[in-house]
């Protein structure tokens, strides 16, 4: 199997969504931390793909992935095992119930 290094980019278009939307600083921090978690490992990616990851935070600011919009088992498994139970460093407990963030996986070109 061909090894492919992935470049994971959180879309910077401000597409992290939650209710309420007035907490942009918190969202930016969460976006950066998720990007760091996902960019620290390798997963087999054979073509460029964008998946939407939905998750919630516990009272201790740990991530619980609720759904991943992808049909690729490797990507889904990678996201779930990488993000579940990771603690986010935010100033206070989040009042947002669910987050939805698009994540781009880019296959490395030769």
C-alpha positions in Angstrom: 0.0 0.0 0.0 1.3 3.4 -1.0 2.1 5.7 1.9 0.6 9.1 1.5 1.3 11.9 3.8 -1.7 14.1 4.4 -1.9 17.7 4.8 -4.9 18.6 6.9 -6.2 22.0 6.6 -9.1 23.4 8.5 -11.0 25.6 6.1 -10.2 29.2 7.1 -13.4 30.6 5.8 -15.0 30.7 9.2 -17.2 27.7 8.6 -17.0 26.5 12.1 -20.6 26.8 13.2 -22.4 26.6 16.5 -25.2 28.3 18.4 -24.8 31.1 19.3 -22.4 32.4 16.7 -21.2 35.4 18.7 -18.1 33.6 20.2 -15.7 33.9 17.3 -12.6 34.0 19.5 -13.6 30.7 21.1 -14.4 29.2 17.7 -11.0 30.3 16.2 -9.2 28.7 19.1 -11.1 25.5 18.7 -10.5 25.5 15.0 -6.7 25.8 15.5 -6.6 23.1 18.2 -8.5 20.6 16.0 -6.2 21.4 13.2 -3.2 20.7 15.4 -4.7 17.4 16.6 -5.4 16.2 13.1 -2.2 17.4 11.6 0.0 15.5 14.0 -0.4 12.1 12.4 -0.7 10.3 9.1 -3.7 8.6 7.5 -4.1 7.1 4.1 -5.6 9.6 1.7 -5.7 8.8 -2.0 -7.6 11.9 -3.2 -8.5 15.3 -1.8 -11.6 15.2 0.3 -13.5 17.5 2.6 -15.5 16.0 5.5 -17.7 17.7 8.0 -17.0 16.7 11.6 -19.7 17.3 14.2 -18.9 17.1 17.9 -19.8 18.3 21.3 -17.8 19.3 24.3 -18.2 17.8 27.8 -18.2 19.9 31.0 -14.4 19.4 31.1 -14.0 20.6 27.5 -13.2 17.2 26.1 -14.4 16.3 22.5 -17.0 13.8 21.8 -17.3 13.2 18.0 -21.0 12.7 17.1 -20.8 12.3 13.4 -18.4 12.4 10.4 -19.7 13.0 6.9 -17.5 10.6 5.0 -17.8 7.2 3.4 -14.1 6.5 3.8 -13.5 4.1 6.8 -9.9 5.1 7.2 -10.6 8.8 7.4 -13.6 8.3 9.7 -11.7 6.0 12.0 -8.7 8.4 12.0 -10.8 11.4 12.9 -12.7 9.6 15.6 -9.7 8.0 17.3 -7.7 11.2 17.0 -10.3 13.6 18.4 -12.4 11.7 20.8 -11.6 12.5 24.5 -9.0 15.2 23.6 -9.2 18.2 25.9 -9.6 21.6 24.3 -7.9 24.5 26.0 -10.5 27.3 26.2 -10.9 29.8 28.9 -14.3 28.7 30.2 -16.7 25.9 29.8 -18.4 26.2 26.5 -22.0 27.0 26.4 -22.3 25.7 22.8 -23.9 22.3 22.6 -22.7 21.1 19.1 -20.0 22.2 16.7 -19.7 21.5 13.0 -16.4 22.0 11.2 -15.3 21.1 7.7 -11.9 19.4 7.5 -9.9 19.1 4.3 -7.6 16.1 3.7 -5.2 16.6 0.9 -3.3 13.8 -0.7 0.3 14.5 -1.2 1.2 14.9 -4.9 4.4 13.4 -6.4 
